[in-house]
């Protein structure tokens, strides 16, 4: 909502939001996260049509990353008893940055970052029940590390945590810098 007045005044532009593959297909153990991403997805659908109705040449793009190696997993609140991780395969944040630049230069409605995200969304369209079964079988353990993390560990739910102003998380050794 902060960017729209500037884009409207300019009479053109690109509104780019980064959500998640979870805007379209939720993972277990991430209820609140997925709900918030679904909400942004719905918001963008409405804004896109409103801008079209106003005949404003402002593109609206939703960037939906799959599992990205960010510090989120260090600083988010968790009740798992262990530090969580992105569901593999894990991708480097640079792929998301490239997608944002590409969307600014060549507007698209939606961009999925990470071939695993593309596969899961295609499977979701073909057979949601099959994806449910896959998630029930693989969607839990794939999010756990073996590193203990207390429910009382510092988190950024209400306030920022100092020394977490970095781009990459702790999974660089597993993260891909490429995607099909």
C-alpha positions as CSV (number, residue, x, y, z in Angstrom):
1,X,0.0,0.0,0.0
2,X,3.0,2.3,0.5
3,X,4.2,1.9,-3.1
4,X,0.9,2.2,-4.9
5,X,0.4,6.0,-4.5
6,X,3.9,6.6,-6.0
7,X,3.2,4.2,-8.9
8,X,-0.2,5.8,-9.5
9,X,1.3,9.3,-9.5
10,X,3.9,8.2,-12.0
11,X,1.2,6.6,-14.1
12,X,3.1,3.3,-14.6
13,X,5.3,0.8,-12.9
14,X,5.7,-2.6,-11.5
15,X,4.4,-3.8,-8.1
16,X,6.3,-6.9,-7.1
17,X,5.6,-8.9,-4.0
18,X,7.6,-11.8,-2.7
19,X,5.3,-14.5,-1.1
20,X,6.1,-18.2,-1.2
21,X,5.1,-21.3,-3.0
22,X,3.0,-21.7,0.2
23,X,0.7,-18.9,-1.2
24,X,-0.7,-21.7,-3.4
25,X,0.1,-24.9,-1.5
26,X,0.6,-25.0,2.3
27,X,3.1,-27.2,4.1
28,X,2.4,-28.9,7.4
29,X,3.9,-27.2,10.5
30,X,3.6,-23.8,8.8
31,X,0.0,-22.9,9.3
32,X,0.3,-19.2,10.2
33,X,3.0,-18.6,7.6
34,X,1.0,-20.3,4.8
35,X,-2.2,-18.4,5.9
36,X,-0.4,-15.1,5.6
37,X,1.0,-15.9,2.2
38,X,-2.5,-17.0,1.0
39,X,-3.7,-13.6,2.2
40,X,-1.1,-11.7,0.2
41,X,-2.0,-13.9,-2.9
42,X,-5.7,-12.8,-2.5
43,X,-4.7,-9.2,-2.0
44,X,-2.6,-9.2,-5.2
45,X,-5.5,-10.7,-7.2
46,X,-7.7,-7.9,-6.1
47,X,-5.2,-5.1,-6.6
48,X,-4.3,-6.4,-10.1
49,X,-8.0,-6.2,-11.2
50,X,-8.5,-2.8,-9.5
51,X,-5.5,-1.4,-11.4
52,X,-6.8,-2.9,-14.7
53,X,-10.2,-1.3,-14.0
54,X,-8.5,2.1,-13.4
55,X,-6.7,1.6,-16.7
56,X,-3.3,2.1,-15.0
57,X,-0.3,0.4,-16.7
58,X,1.0,-1.0,-13.4
59,X,2.0,-4.7,-13.5
60,X,1.5,-6.8,-10.4
61,X,3.8,-9.8,-10.0
62,X,3.9,-12.4,-7.3
63,X,7.3,-14.0,-6.7
64,X,6.8,-17.4,-5.1
65,X,10.1,-19.0,-3.8
66,X,10.4,-22.6,-2.8
67,X,12.7,-23.4,0.1
68,X,15.3,-20.6,0.3
69,X,18.4,-20.4,2.4
70,X,17.5,-17.3,4.4
71,X,18.0,-16.5,8.2
72,X,14.3,-17.1,8.7
73,X,15.0,-20.5,10.1
74,X,17.4,-19.0,12.7
75,X,15.1,-16.3,14.0
76,X,11.5,-17.5,13.6
77,X,9.6,-18.8,16.6
78,X,9.4,-22.6,16.6
79,X,7.9,-25.2,18.9
80,X,9.5,-28.1,17.1
81,X,12.3,-28.6,19.7
82,X,14.8,-28.5,16.9
83,X,15.9,-25.8,14.5
84,X,13.7,-25.9,11.4
85,X,15.0,-25.9,7.8
86,X,13.6,-25.1,4.4
87,X,12.1,-28.2,2.7
88,X,14.8,-29.5,0.3
89,X,15.9,-28.9,-2.3
90,X,17.1,-25.6,-0.9
91,X,17.9,-22.6,-3.1
92,X,20.1,-19.6,-2.7
93,X,18.5,-16.2,-2.2
94,X,20.3,-14.9,-5.3
95,X,17.8,-16.8,-7.4
96,X,14.9,-14.8,-5.8
97,X,16.8,-11.5,-6.4
98,X,17.3,-12.4,-10.1
99,X,13.6,-13.2,-10.4
100,X,12.7,-9.8,-8.9
101,X,14.9,-8.0,-11.4
102,X,13.5,-10.1,-14.3
103,X,9.9,-9.3,-13.2
104,X,10.7,-5.5,-13.0
105,X,12.1,-5.6,-16.6
106,X,9.7,-8.1,-18.1
107,X,6.4,-8.2,-16.1
108,X,4.8,-11.5,-15.4
109,X,1.8,-12.4,-13.3
110,X,3.5,-15.1,-11.2
111,X,7.1,-16.4,-10.9
112,X,8.0,-19.5,-9.1
113,X,11.6,-19.7,-7.9
114,X,12.9,-23.2,-7.6
115,X,12.0,-26.2,-9.8
116,X,10.7,-28.1,-6.8
117,X,8.1,-25.3,-6.3
118,X,7.1,-25.6,-9.9
119,X,6.7,-29.4,-9.6
120,X,4.6,-29.2,-6.4
121,X,2.3,-26.5,-7.9
122,X,1.8,-28.5,-11.0
123,X,1.0,-31.6,-9.0
124,X,-1.4,-29.6,-6.8
125,X,-3.3,-28.6,-10.0
126,X,-3.4,-32.2,-11.2
127,X,-4.1,-34.0,-8.0
128,X,-4.4,-32.2,-4.7
129,X,-5.1,-35.4,-2.8
130,X,-1.9,-36.9,-4.1
131,X,0.0,-33.8,-2.9
132,X,-1.8,-34.2,0.5
133,X,-0.5,-37.8,0.7
134,X,3.0,-36.8,-0.3
135,X,3.0,-34.0,2.4
136,X,1.7,-36.3,5.0
137,X,4.5,-38.7,4.3
138,X,7.4,-36.3,3.6
139,X,6.4,-32.9,4.8
140,X,7.3,-33.2,8.4
141,X,10.8,-34.7,8.8
142,X,12.0,-32.8,5.8
143,X,11.7,-29.5,7.9
144,X,13.7,-30.7,10.9
145,X,17.4,-30.4,11.5
146,X,19.2,-32.3,14.3
147,X,20.2,-29.1,16.0
148,X,18.2,-28.6,19.2
149,X,16.3,-25.3,19.6
150,X,14.3,-24.4,22.7
151,X,10.8,-23.1,22.5
152,X,12.2,-20.2,24.5
153,X,15.0,-19.4,22.1
154,X,15.0,-15.7,21.0
155,X,12.8,-15.0,18.0
156,X,11.7,-12.1,16.0
157,X,8.0,-12.5,16.3
158,X,7.5,-9.2,18.2
159,X,10.9,-7.5,17.9
160,X,13.9,-7.7,15.7
161,X,16.9,-9.8,16.8
162,X,20.3,-8.1,16.5
163,X,23.1,-9.7,14.4
164,X,20.6,-11.3,11.9
165,X,21.1,-8.7,9.1
166,X,22.4,-11.1,6.5
167,X,21.0,-12.5,3.4
168,X,21.9,-16.2,3.5
169,X,21.0,-18.7,6.2
170,X,22.9,-21.6,7.6
171,X,22.2,-24.0,4.7
172,X,24.7,-22.7,2.1
173,X,26.4,-26.1,1.9
174,X,23.1,-27.7,0.8
175,X,21.7,-24.8,-1.2
176,X,21.6,-24.7,-5.0
177,X,22.5,-21.6,-6.9
178,X,20.6,-22.9,-10.0
179,X,17.2,-24.1,-10.8
180,X,15.7,-25.5,-14.0
